[in-house]
Amino acid sequence: MFIDANTNSPIKCQGIKTKPVDWIRSKTLQIKGVWHEPFMGSGVVGFNIQPKNAVFCDTNPHLIQFYKDMKSKIIEPQSIREYLEIENKKLLTRADDYYKEVRARFNQNPNSFDFIFLNRCCFNGMMRFNSKGKLNVPFCKKPQRFTKSYITKISNQIKNISGLIDSNNYSFFCNSFEKTISQATQDDFIYCDPPYIDRYSDYFNSWKEESELKLFDLLKNTQAKFILSTWHHNQYRDNIYIQNYWKIFNMLTKDHFYHLGAKQNNRNTITEALIFNF
Ligand SMILES: C[S@@+](CC[C@H](N)C(=O)[O-])C[C@H]1O[C@@H](n2cnc3c(N)ncnc32)[C@H](O)[C@@H]1O
């Protein structure tokens, strides 16, 4: 199965690479072996590259469980549609109170249905977890969030990604990046998109100097080809890890505009980098 237009993931997360996906794909060579994506997040990069064989990993267990549940058909376009239609009615009448009820039940007993509900109606589509690994994002304040067309859109996204999972050899593991990268061999390709160093972090997204240096060390020694996404600079500062470490590899940069919050004039630019060893 091949999807021509860029395909969207049903899961949203911080640092999602929906926009730069074409740029990343343009640098990706033909993949002879296995595609390894140690920081899959929404999975949107691999799902657009569409390798035949892939290992997708992340330390966020809820993301991984969601994709495992898609693979085992617990999550399907129709079951998600029915679930969201029922939840929508409750959200319309009880709004914030209902959102909090689902969040509490998810934090007590996580499951992939509640996960996508929360993911798609939490504030700013942010998945933020507290120090105990509990989701603590507030409601997006739109009780009418799950319109008919929004539910159809999510259900179609699940249909597209399920089609890819069914027609390729894809596995999903809740692993830290060290394990994923060390399993890659010569013909394989590794795409790394770690939490950006010195920027936003939370329980599943904490990223300190020690992690960046470990990643550098593993990628320096891998036999596989790799691409790393990172930030190069913004209007205030440079990413010092590029000068201090990553500059030994090849690099491309591109400006990326993004909005902070709701105001149109809160426009910021970050220069993104792709670092690669080929
Ligand atoms: C920038 S996001 C990846 C976004 C993804 N490329 C996308 O387009 O949706 C970084 C991801 O790394 C994961 N992560 C954080 N620390 C990790 C670690 N030590 N090992 C593996 N994954 C980790 C986070 O849970 C998060 O999903």
The ligand as an ORCA input file, in Angstrom:
! r2SCAN-3c Opt
* xyz 0 1
  C      10.051     15.416     19.368
  S       9.129     13.999     19.857
  C       9.107     13.028     18.383
  C       8.121     13.592     17.409
  C       7.915     12.712     16.196
  N       9.054     12.723     15.301
  C       6.683     13.173     15.445
  O       6.796     13.671     14.313
  O       5.577     13.064     15.999
  C      10.224     13.150     20.902
  C       9.700     11.819     21.422
  O      10.774     11.203     22.129
  C      10.226     10.448     23.197
  N      11.330     10.204     24.155
  C      11.803     10.997     25.151
  N      12.856     10.446     25.769
  C      13.089      9.266     25.141
  C      14.058      8.217     25.296
  N      14.982      8.283     26.260
  N      14.009      7.166     24.460
  C      13.044      7.068     23.510
  N      12.082      8.013     23.318
  C      12.106      9.097     24.115
  C       9.075     11.283     23.708
  O       8.130     10.495     24.387
  C       8.552     11.889     22.409
  O       7.473     11.125     21.909
*
